[in-house]
Amino acid sequence: MTKARPIAAITVLAIFAMAALLITPLGAQQLSDRAKQIGGKFMCMCSCNQVLTECNHVGCSTSAAMLKELNQSLSRGNSEDAITQMFVQEFGTKVYAEPPKSGFSLVAWALPSIYLFVGTGVVIFVISRWRKRPVQQAASASGVPGISAEMLERARAQASRETQD
């Protein structure tokens, strides 16, 4: 009976170790902080629409290959710009996790601010127009604002003539 306890304990420890290995992405185990920082600027190209360092597909060969290539480039001493150009040449501009802050991509950075200011201006304009509207006078003798007593009498007379016919 004493032999069963150590075997059970070793089995439980082995299960926990295997679970820890399966939870941690394969490529992220050896990544340096610099590689994680640079890898966070790229998208995984496996169509998961996730950042490269956060791709959570089990056994994703694309992210593992990209992270390996990133790590090797860093170990060779390549700069961040050289690594970025390498990934852009290989995958195109869709590899960027966020658009670059140059050229036509500046529009993507500027539009949210422009929309905020234009929207604020429209709201202020509308509110000021509402506040400047004249206050409607109290209901006239007819009880309905905007309809005079004469108009009401004409409508009643016409309605009574139509019902008599």
Secondary structure, DSSP 8 states (H G I E B T S, - for coil): -TTHHHHHHHHHHHHHHHHHHHHS-TGGGS--HHHHHHHTTBB-SSSS-SBGGG---TT-HHHHHHHHHHHHHHHTT--HHHHHHHHHHHH-GGGBSS--SSGGGHHHHHHHHHHHHHHHHHHHHHHHHHHHS-------TTSSTT--HHHHHHHHHHHHHHHH-
